[in-house]
Amino acid sequence: MSGAPTRILLADDQDDVRSGFRLVLDSQPDMTVVGEAADGATALELAQRLRPDMVLADIRMPRLDGLELTRLLAGPEAAHPTRVVVVTTFDLDDYVHTALRHGACGFLLKRSGPALLIEGVRAAMAGDALISPQITVRLLRRLSATPHTPPAPPVSAAPAATAVDPLTDREREIVRLIARGLTNAEIGAELFISPGTAKTHVANIQAKLKAGNRVGIAAWAWESGLVAPGS
């Protein structure tokens, strides 16, 4: 990465939340908050004017909600695509599905704490996607509870399990860890490899499975039987 810090725009209708995020992010040498917005419409205008590297967006905001803001900034029709990480109190499945479908590169819960917030920003800037582990596990358990119902495409973005497993033994190890909600850094520590090597493996797995994100990889693991429900 270059020496320039990641420029971040905060979009949340609560002043104390924005202040807390600013304190956390500005404390990192590779991040700087360049703007704040208390509603979605203002966030859209600031994003278009300031061209931040990333927008952290709440879902429920006045004038324009965070899901529509995500679509306008990160969706396929965005003129100048911007990375968006949704950071919210609300982890309803429909919100997760819609955010991912609209192009969000992360979905974090505010209660996850500052460490995961920082990691989510870094993961998104590295081209990865980080979703709060508790959300991943819940979504996948729902998939496993309804095996005869096709998973929603925006969640898994993964094909149905096939008779041929395209993965290597190492890749299957990594898929199991992804299904447990581990990040690249945690996978690296578990397997005694660098986070960069873990990231490369994850990218290769996504390409082989045609998965749109880590949830897609994890969903494939559950659907194919590589990971048993509740493991």
C-alpha positions as CSV (number, residue, x, y, z in Angstrom):
1,M,0.0,0.0,0.0
2,S,1.1,3.6,-0.5
3,G,2.0,5.8,2.4
4,A,-1.2,7.9,2.1
5,P,-3.8,7.0,4.8
6,T,-7.2,5.7,3.9
7,R,-9.7,8.6,3.6
8,I,-13.0,7.7,5.3
9,L,-16.4,9.4,5.3
10,L,-18.7,8.6,8.3
11,A,-22.5,8.5,7.7
12,D,-24.6,8.0,10.9
13,D,-27.4,10.0,12.3
14,Q,-26.1,9.8,15.9
15,D,-23.4,12.3,16.8
16,D,-21.9,10.2,19.6
17,V,-21.5,7.2,17.2
18,R,-19.7,9.4,14.6
19,S,-17.5,10.9,17.4
20,G,-16.6,7.4,18.6
21,F,-15.8,6.1,15.2
22,R,-13.7,9.2,14.5
23,L,-11.6,8.7,17.7
24,V,-11.0,5.0,16.8
25,L,-10.1,5.5,13.2
26,D,-8.1,8.7,13.5
27,S,-6.0,6.9,16.1
28,Q,-4.7,4.6,13.3
29,P,-1.7,5.9,11.4
30,D,-3.1,4.5,8.1
31,M,-6.6,6.1,8.4
32,T,-8.1,9.5,8.5
33,V,-11.7,10.7,8.7
34,V,-12.3,13.4,6.0
35,G,-16.0,14.1,6.6
36,E,-19.1,13.3,8.6
37,A,-22.8,13.2,7.6
38,A,-25.9,12.9,9.8
39,D,-28.1,11.7,6.9
40,G,-27.8,9.7,3.7
41,A,-28.4,12.5,1.3
42,T,-25.6,14.6,2.8
43,A,-23.3,11.6,2.8
44,L,-24.0,11.1,-0.9
45,E,-23.2,14.7,-1.6
46,L,-20.0,14.6,0.5
47,A,-18.9,11.3,-1.1
48,Q,-19.3,12.8,-4.6
49,R,-17.4,16.0,-3.6
50,L,-14.6,14.6,-1.3
51,R,-14.1,11.2,-3.1
52,P,-13.2,9.3,0.0
53,D,-11.6,5.9,-0.3
54,M,-14.3,4.4,1.9
55,V,-17.7,5.3,3.4
56,L,-18.8,3.8,6.7
57,A,-22.6,3.9,6.6
58,D,-25.4,3.2,9.1
59,I,-28.6,1.7,7.7
60,R,-31.3,3.8,9.3
61,M,-30.7,7.4,8.4
62,P,-33.0,10.3,7.5
63,R,-33.5,11.4,3.9
64,L,-31.7,8.5,2.3
65,D,-31.1,5.2,4.1
66,G,-27.8,3.4,4.2
67,L,-28.8,0.6,1.8
68,E,-29.8,3.0,-0.9
69,L,-26.6,5.0,-0.2
70,T,-24.6,1.8,-0.7
71,R,-26.3,1.1,-4.0
72,L,-25.7,4.6,-5.3
73,L,-22.0,4.6,-4.2
74,A,-21.0,1.0,-4.7
75,G,-23.6,-0.6,-7.0
76,P,-23.1,-1.6,-10.6
77,E,-24.4,1.7,-11.9
78,A,-22.2,3.9,-9.7
79,A,-20.3,6.4,-11.9
80,H,-17.3,6.4,-9.5
81,P,-17.5,3.3,-7.3
82,T,-16.7,3.8,-3.7
83,R,-16.1,1.1,-1.1
84,V,-18.9,1.0,1.5
85,V,-18.8,-0.8,4.8
86,V,-22.2,-1.0,6.6
87,V,-21.8,-0.6,10.3
88,T,-25.1,-0.8,12.1
89,T,-27.0,-1.9,15.2
90,F,-29.5,-3.8,13.0
91,D,-28.4,-7.2,11.7
92,L,-31.7,-8.4,10.2
93,D,-31.1,-10.9,7.4
94,D,-32.9,-8.7,4.8
95,Y,-30.5,-5.8,5.6
96,V,-27.4,-8.1,5.1
97,H,-28.7,-9.5,1.9
98,T,-29.6,-6.1,0.4
99,A,-26.3,-4.5,1.5
100,L,-24.3,-7.2,-0.1
101,R,-26.4,-7.1,-3.3
102,H,-25.9,-3.4,-3.5
103,G,-22.1,-3.7,-3.4
104,A,-21.2,-3.4,0.3
105,C,-17.7,-4.7,1.0
106,G,-18.4,-5.4,4.7
107,F,-21.2,-5.6,7.2
108,L,-20.3,-5.0,10.8
109,L,-22.3,-4.6,14.0
110,K,-21.6,-1.6,16.1
111,R,-21.4,-3.8,19.2
112,S,-18.5,-5.8,17.6
113,G,-16.0,-3.2,19.0
114,P,-13.2,-1.0,17.7
115,A,-10.8,-3.8,16.7
116,L,-13.2,-5.4,14.2
117,L,-14.1,-1.9,12.9
118,I,-10.4,-1.3,12.1
119,E,-9.9,-4.7,10.6
120,G,-13.1,-4.3,8.5
121,V,-11.7,-1.0,7.0
122,R,-8.3,-2.6,6.3
123,A,-9.9,-5.7,4.8
124,A,-12.1,-3.7,2.5
125,M,-9.2,-1.6,1.3
126,A,-7.3,-4.8,0.6
127,G,-10.1,-6.0,-1.6
128,D,-11.5,-8.4,0.9
129,A,-14.9,-8.4,2.7
130,L,-15.4,-8.8,6.4
131,I,-18.7,-9.7,7.9
132,S,-19.3,-9.9,11.6
133,P,-18.8,-13.5,12.5
134,Q,-22.1,-13.7,14.4
135,I,-23.9,-12.7,11.3
136,T,-22.1,-15.2,9.1
137,V,-22.9,-18.1,11.5
138,R,-26.5,-17.2,11.8
139,L,-27.0,-16.9,8.1
140,L,-25.3,-20.2,7.5
141,R,-27.3,-22.0,10.2
142,R,-30.5,-20.7,8.5
143,L,-29.2,-22.2,5.2
144,S,-28.5,-25.5,6.8
145,A,-32.0,-25.6,8.5
146,T,-33.7,-25.3,5.1
147,P,-31.6,-27.6,2.8
148,H,-34.3,-27.8,0.2
149,T,-34.7,-24.1,-0.2
150,P,-32.1,-22.5,-2.6
151,P,-30.1,-19.8,-0.7
152,A,-30.7,-16.2,-1.6
153,P,-28.2,-15.3,-4.4
154,P,-27.1,-12.0,-2.8
155,V,-26.0,-13.9,0.3
156,S,-24.1,-16.8,-1.0
157,A,-23.4,-15.9,-4.6
158,A,-22.2,-19.5,-4.7
159,P,-23.3,-22.3,-7.0
160,A,-25.0,-25.4,-5.6
161,A,-22.6,-28.1,-4.5
162,T,-21.4,-30.3,-7.3
163,A,-20.0,-33.8,-7.3
164,V,-16.5,-32.5,-8.1
165,D,-14.7,-30.6,-5.4
166,P,-12.3,-28.2,-7.1
167,L,-10.4,-27.3,-3.9
168,T,-7.0,-28.5,-2.7
169,D,-6.6,-29.9,0.8
170,R,-5.2,-26.6,2.0
171,E,-8.1,-24.7,0.5
172,R,-10.6,-26.9,2.2
173,E,-8.9,-26.2,5.5
174,I,-9.2,-22.5,4.8
175,V,-12.9,-22.9,3.8
176,R,-13.6,-24.6,7.1
177,L,-12.1,-21.6,9.0
178,I,-14.0,-19.1,6.9
179,A,-17.2,-21.0,7.7
180,R,-16.3,-20.4,11.4
181,G,-16.1,-16.7,10.7
182,L,-12.3,-16.3,11.0
183,T,-10.6,-13.3,9.3
184,N,-7.5,-13.6,7.1
185,A,-5.3,-12.7,10.1
186,E,-6.9,-15.4,12.2
187,I,-6.7,-17.9,9.5
188,G,-3.0,-17.1,9.1
189,A,-2.4,-17.6,12.8
190,E,-4.4,-20.9,12.9
191,L,-2.4,-22.3,9.9
192,F,0.9,-20.7,10.6
193,I,0.9,-18.7,7.3
194,S,1.0,-15.0,6.7
195,P,-2.3,-13.0,6.4
196,G,-1.2,-12.2,2.8
197,T,-0.9,-15.9,2.0
198,A,-4.3,-16.5,3.5
199,K,-5.7,-13.7,1.4
200,T,-4.3,-15.2,-1.7
201,H,-5.8,-18.6,-0.9
202,V,-9.2,-16.9,-0.2
203,A,-9.1,-15.2,-3.6
204,N,-8.3,-18.4,-5.3
205,I,-11.1,-20.2,-3.5
206,Q,-13.6,-17.4,-4.5
207,A,-12.5,-17.8,-8.1
208,K,-12.9,-21.6,-8.1
209,L,-16.3,-21.5,-6.4
210,K,-17.5,-18.4,-8.2
211,A,-18.4,-17.0,-4.8
212,G,-19.0,-13.3,-4.5
213,N,-17.7,-12.9,-1.0
214,R,-16.7,-14.8,2.2
215,V,-20.3,-15.6,3.0
216,G,-20.5,-17.3,-0.4
217,I,-17.5,-19.5,0.4
218,A,-18.9,-20.4,3.8
219,A,-22.3,-21.2,2.3
220,W,-20.7,-23.5,-0.1
221,A,-18.9,-25.3,2.8
222,W,-22.3,-25.9,4.5
223,E,-24.2,-26.8,1.3
224,S,-21.5,-29.3,0.2
225,G,-21.2,-30.9,3.6
226,L,-17.6,-29.8,4.1
227,V,-18.7,-28.2,7.4
228,A,-21.5,-29.7,9.4
229,P,-24.2,-27.5,11.0
230,G,-23.2,-26.4,14.5
231,S,-19.5,-27.1,14.0
